[in-house]
Amino acid sequence: MNTTGTIDAIGAVISSDPLVEQFTDSLWLSDGLAQNTIESYRRDISQLDAWLITAKRPTLAQISAPDLQAFLAHRIEALKSSPRSTARLTSAMKRFYQFLVRERLITQDPSTRLESPKLTRGLPKSLSEADVESLLNAPDLNTALGIRDKAMLETLYATGLRVTELVTLKIAQVSLDMNVVRVIGKGNKERLVPMGEVAADWIKRYLAEARADILRTQKTSDLFVTQRGACMTRQMFWHTIKQQAIRAGIHKAISPHTLRHAFATHLINHGADLRVVQLLLGHADITTTQIYTHVARERLKLLHSQHHPRG
């Protein structure tokens, strides 16, 4: 029998069906996925469960292939779900039912014939090197928070870390002698990322001049801290980078991920090997990194049209 769910921190219904909890536990224990990824899977399957209840359909364990197709049709027609959202839901349902079959909780997989919509892969939004320079110079260095923001921006651009990797850095993960950062990335995989002298120098200045002033009497092992005595959240840093972009006079859409894209794009533009960029970004699959070859190709076309006599 279907049951009602609870509401999570962003207002989404979370299913109370025990199968969903078993599934997400497996994602953590067996696959080692990041907490944000696990919560995304939980919400996707909970959306399916909530629709089954509302539409008076069978339970998650009793569902048939036509039920799944009807759910996706509802998402597309009634809720105008985008192809990307539909593809994510389809992937989540396939993984969920593969888990149920593997654990012998059901005998047949109703998601076998589900097909994901074809997605056109757009070029990632990036910043020019001049834009990045303006952004890095935006923080007010007369304040402790400004020095912190400067150190964070320099570190992000120097390393290409994911925002979660950046804001959760511990002091022990940064070697200021070797100028490298030890990162715990997706799937709990560890990688060493060089950060260069400029970022290392700004971290040194932040540690010497700003961190203690921000913390006051509070103690924490987090590298980049707030006045609450803990690490900065992803949302707080997103807001910070938006504010610094305004100070820098950058009027295009920008996020921490934009600076990660800039890191990879500028490396490729300056001749870095794709495999090296893959390792630095922590991509498990080279195909994820290959998008940056398209970015570089577009830049080459632009340079050709601007500078070639017959461009």
C-alpha positions in Angstrom: 0.0 0.0 0.0 1.3 3.4 -0.9 2.0 5.9 1.9 2.4 9.6 2.1 5.9 11.2 2.3 7.7 13.9 4.1 9.0 17.3 2.9 12.7 17.9 2.5 14.7 21.1 2.9 13.8 22.4 -0.6 10.1 21.6 -0.4 10.1 18.4 -2.4 8.0 15.4 -1.2 10.2 12.5 0.0 8.6 9.1 -0.2 8.2 7.0 3.0 8.2 3.8 1.0 11.0 1.7 2.6 12.2 0.6 -0.9 13.4 4.1 -1.6 15.4 4.1 1.6 16.9 0.7 0.8 17.8 2.0 -2.7 19.5 5.2 -1.4 21.4 3.2 1.2 22.7 1.0 -1.5 23.8 4.1 -3.5 25.9 5.2 -0.5 27.2 1.8 0.7 27.9 0.1 -2.6 28.4 2.9 -5.1 29.9 5.6 -2.8 27.9 8.4 -4.5 28.0 11.9 -3.1 25.2 13.0 -0.8 23.9 15.5 -3.2 23.6 12.9 -5.9 21.9 10.4 -3.6 19.3 13.1 -2.6 18.7 13.8 -6.3 17.9 10.1 -6.8 15.7 10.1 -3.7 13.6 13.0 -5.0 13.2 11.5 -8.5 11.9 8.2 -7.2 9.7 10.1 -4.7 8.1 12.1 -7.5 7.2 8.8 -9.1 5.8 7.4 -5.8 3.8 10.6 -5.2 2.3 10.4 -8.7 1.3 6.8 -8.3 -0.6 7.7 -5.1 -2.4 10.6 -6.8 -3.2 8.7 -9.9 -4.3 5.7 -7.9 -1.9 3.4 -9.6 0.0 0.4 -8.2 2.8 0.7 -5.7 6.5 1.1 -6.6 7.0 -2.6 -6.3 3.9 -3.5 -8.3 4.2 -1.0 -11.1 4.2 -2.0 -14.8 5.9 -0.6 -17.9 2.7 1.3 -19.0 2.6 3.0 -15.6 6.1 4.3 -16.0 5.3 5.5 -19.5 2.2 7.2 -18.2 4.2 8.9 -15.5 6.8 10.3 -18.0 3.9 11.4 -20.3 2.4 13.3 -17.3 5.7 15.0 -16.6 6.1 16.0 -20.2 2.6 17.0 -21.1 1.2 18.4 -17.8 4.3 19.7 -16.2 6.3 20.6 -19.3 9.3 18.6 -18.1 12.4 19.4 -20.2 14.2 16.7 -22.2 17.1 16.9 -19.7 14.8 16.5 -16.7 13.0 13.6 -18.4 16.4 11.9 -19.2 17.4 12.3 -15.5 14.1 10.8 -14.3 14.4 7.9 -16.8 17.9 7.2 -15.6 16.9 7.3 -11.9 14.0 4.9 -12.5 16.1 2.4 -14.5 18.7 2.4 -11.7 16.0 2.0 -9.0 14.4 -1.0 -10.7 17.7 -2.6 -11.6 18.4 -2.4 -7.8 15.1 -4.1 -7.0 15.7 -6.9 -9.4 19.2 -7.4 -8.2 18.0 -7.6 -4.6 15.2 -10.0 -5.7 12.6 -7.6 -4.4 10.8 -7.8 -7.7 11.0 -10.4 -10.5 10.7 -8.3 -13.6 12.2 -4.9 -14.4 9.4 -2.6 -15.7 11.9 0.0 -16.9 13.7 -2.2 -19.4 12.2 -0.6 -22.5 12.2 3.0 -21.3 14.2 5.2 -23.6 15.8 8.5 -22.7 15.2 11.6 -24.9 18.1 12.5 -27.2 20.0 15.5 -25.7 21.9 18.0 -27.7 25.0 18.8 -25.7 25.4 22.6 -25.5 28.7 24.3 -25.0 29.4 25.1 -21.3 29.2 28.8 -20.4 32.6 30.2 -19.7 34.4 33.5 -19.0 37.1 35.1 -21.0 40.5 35.4 -19.4 39.9 39.2 -19.1 36.6 38.5 -17.3 38.3 36.1 -14.9 41.0 38.7 -14.2 38.3 41.3 -13.4 36.5 38.8 -11.1 39.7 37.8 -9.2 40.5 41.5 -8.6 36.9 42.3 -7.4 37.1 41.4 -3.6 37.7 44.3 -1.1 41.2 43.4 0.3 40.7 45.9 3.2 38.4 43.4 4.9 38.9 39.9 6.3 35.9 38.6 4.3 37.3 40.2 1.1 40.7 38.4 1.6 38.8 35.1 2.1 36.8 35.6 -1.0 39.9 36.5 -3.0 41.6 33.3 -1.8 38.6 31.2 -2.6 38.3 32.6 -6.1 42.0 32.2 -6.8 41.9 28.6 -5.5 38.8 27.8 -7.6 40.3 29.2 -10.8 43.7 27.6 -10.2 42.3 24.1 -9.5 38.9 23.8 -11.2 37.4 22.2 -8.1 33.7 21.5 -7.9 32.0 24.0 -5.6 31.3 21.3 -2.9 35.0 20.2 -3.0 36.1 23.9 -2.6 33.8 24.8 0.3 34.4 21.6 2.3 38.3 21.8 2.1 40.0 21.1 5.4 43.3 22.9 6.2 45.0 19.5 6.2 44.1 18.9 2.6 46.2 21.8 1.4 50.0 21.6 1.1 51.4 25.1 0.9 54.9 23.7 0.6 54.1 21.6 -2.5 51.3 23.9 -3.8 48.8 21.0 -4.2 45.3 20.3 -2.9 44.2 16.8 -1.9 40.6 16.5 -3.0 37.9 14.0 -2.1 35.7 14.0 -5.1 32.6 12.2 -6.4 32.4 8.6 -5.4 34.8 9.3 -2.5 37.7 9.3 -5.0 40.8 11.1 -4.0 43.0 13.2 -6.4 45.9 15.6 -6.1 45.4 18.9 -7.9 48.2 21.5 -8.3 47.2 25.0 -7.5 50.2 27.2 -8.5 52.0 29.8 -6.5 49.5 32.6 -6.8 46.6 30.7 -5.2 49.0 29.3 -2.6 50.2 32.8 -1.7 46.6 34.0 -1.3 45.7 31.1 0.9 48.8 31.9 3.1 47.7 35.6 3.3 44.2 34.5 4.2 45.4 32.2 6.9 47.8 34.8 8.3 45.5 37.9 8.1 41.9 37.0 7.8 40.8 33.5 9.0 41.2 34.2 12.8 39.4 37.5 12.5 36.4 35.8 10.8 36.3 33.0 13.4 37.0 35.1 16.4 37.1 32.6 19.3 35.6 29.7 17.4 37.6 26.6 16.3 37.2 24.5 13.2 39.4 22.5 10.8 37.6 23.9 7.7 39.8 26.0 5.5 37.4 28.6 4.2 35.2 29.7 7.1 32.3 32.0 7.9 31.4 34.1 11.0 29.3 31.1 12.1 32.4 29.2 12.8 31.9 26.6 10.0 32.7 26.1 6.3 30.9 28.2 3.7 27.9 26.4 2.1 27.5 26.0 -1.6 24.6 28.5 -1.6 26.6 31.1 0.3 29.5 30.8 -2.1 27.2 31.0 -5.1 25.8 34.3 -3.7 29.4 35.5 -3.0 30.5 34.9 -6.5 27.5 36.7 -7.9 28.2 39.7 -5.7 31.8 39.8 -6.8 30.8 39.5 -10.4 28.6 42.6 -10.0 31.6 44.5 -8.4 33.7 43.4 -11.4 31.2 44.7 -13.9 30.5 41.3 -15.3 26.9 41.2 -16.5 26.6 37.6 -17.8 25.2 34.8 -15.8 27.9 33.4 -13.5 28.2 30.7 -10.9 31.0 28.7 -9.2 30.7 26.1 -12.0 31.3 28.9 -14.6 34.8 29.4 -13.1 35.4 25.6 -13.2 34.5 25.7 -16.9 36.9 28.7 -17.4 39.7 26.7 -15.7 39.2 23.8 -18.2 38.6 26.0 -21.2 41.7 28.2 -20.7 43.9 25.1 -20.1 42.7 23.6 -23.4 43.1 26.9 -25.2 46.7 27.1 -24.0 47.5 23.6 -25.3 46.8 21.3 -22.3 46.3 17.6 -23.0 42.7 16.5 -22.7 43.7 13.5 -20.5 45.4 15.9 -18.1 42.3 18.1 -17.9 40.2 15.0 -17.2 42.4 14.1 -14.2 42.4 17.7 -12.9 38.6 18.0 -13.1 38.1 14.5 -11.6 36.0 13.2 -14.5 35.6 9.5 -14.4 34.9 9.3 -18.2 36.9 11.2 -20.9 33.7 11.8 -22.8 32.7 14.2 -20.1 35.8 16.2 -20.7 35.6 16.2 -24.5 33.0 19.0 -24.4 36.0 21.3 -23.9 37.5 20.4 -27.2 34.3 21.9 -28.8 34.9 25.1 -26.8 38.5 25.3 -28.1 37.3 24.6 -31.6 34.8 27.5 -31.5 37.6 29.8 -30.3 39.9 28.7 -33.2 37.1 29.4 -35.6 36.7 32.9 -34.2 40.4 33.6 -34.3 40.5 32.4 -37.9 37.6 34.6 -39.0 39.2 37.6 -37.2 42.8 37.2 -38.4 42.9 35.2 -41.6 42.9 37.3 -44.8 40.1 35.2 -46.2 38.4 34.5 -42.9 
